[in-house]
């Protein structure tokens, strides 16, 4: 069964769509499980190689399924390449603002901020890992935040964990070069500050799930990231999903989906 349906079928509606900033793309979708809470939270970040044409809709199915499994989900939209201010650094600024906005949401919704996991698919996996790596940014960086929201861990689903490698491989017609506005030789500092692989160790547990037959983001990217993370002392686990491609990990009807839920549970 193909998992491409996930990009075409409308997901169940969220409980609320809430702005976290002033711009058109500064909003998130909140879904709450039944019961009084406070609920553990998954901050979810969609993929699409950081480009404007892909939005948060295709992650809605996964978020609804996670919420049915007992997790509140806060799915972020953000400026992307093709939007004014999208790309570097705007895309990173937006997801940081959106993740930190959980503190505000928790004032009016039953969310347990001591049990938060970041989860992302594809380029969203890059953004989820990067969010966890924020304390590693130099204090002089415009992206530095003295007190970012810290998760208990990160789940990366077929994530673009190494942006430099993504550039070298030319993934998705040079998406990394578009996102960062040049090559690693032209804008080296951007690659150092935007790539989770350049910011290891992240200092929180990570689970990277990746299909063995993924022809969009090669499974070696997750495997190499995990090896490097362990060498740096991080608690990081790589789960290779035999026979799976790029989209099974965000398809609640796939045989791989149970492992995604297990990964989130293992970090909480």
C-alpha positions, 0 to 999 in steps of 0.5 A: 500500500502506498503512503502517498495518500497522506499528502492528498487526503484532508486530515481530521480538523484540529481542535484549534488553530492558534497564532503564535506570532504576527505573520500569516504563517505563524500558527499551529494546530492544537489537538488535545486527547480526551480526559482532564490532563495535563497531557504530554505534548508532541511538537510536530513539524512537517516536511517538504524540503522547507518549501512553500508548496508543502504545508502542515496538512499532510502531517495532520493524519499523524497528529490526529493518530498521536492525539488518539494515543494520548498525546496533545499535539502542537503542529507548527506552520512556518515561513518557507522558501518562497515566502517573504522572510522564509528560508534562513534564518526566518524558517528557523526563527519561526519554529523556535517561536512556535515551540517556545509558544507552548509555555503560553498555550499551557496557561490556558490548556491542560499541557504538561510542559515537563513531558514534551517531545519534538517530532518532525518528518523529512525537513521537519526532522531537521527542524525538530533536531535543530530545535533540540540543539538550540542550547549549542548555538553560540550566544552571539548568533541571532538564533540564540535563545537563553532559555529555549523550551527543552524537550525530553527527547526528539523523534526524527522521521526520515529526517534531513539530519545533516544539511551539508550532506543534503547539499552534497547529495543535491537532495530534492533539486538542491533544496538545502542550497535554496534553504540556506542561500548558498553552498557550504563554501559560500555560507559556511556559518549558516551550515554550522548553525542550521545543521543538527549534525554540526551541533552534536551532541544535542544533549537530549535522547533522540530516536531516528526512524528511517525506511531502508528503501527511502529514495527521498532522504537516504537512510545513511543520513540517519545512520551516520548521525546516530553513529556520530551522536553516540561517539559524542556521548548522546543517547541516540537510537537509529531504527531502520524500517525494512522495506519502508520508503519516505512516507510510511512513517507519517501514515497511521495506516502503515505497518511502521506506524506503531514504531513511531508511537513507541518511539514517542512513548519511549522518550516520555 
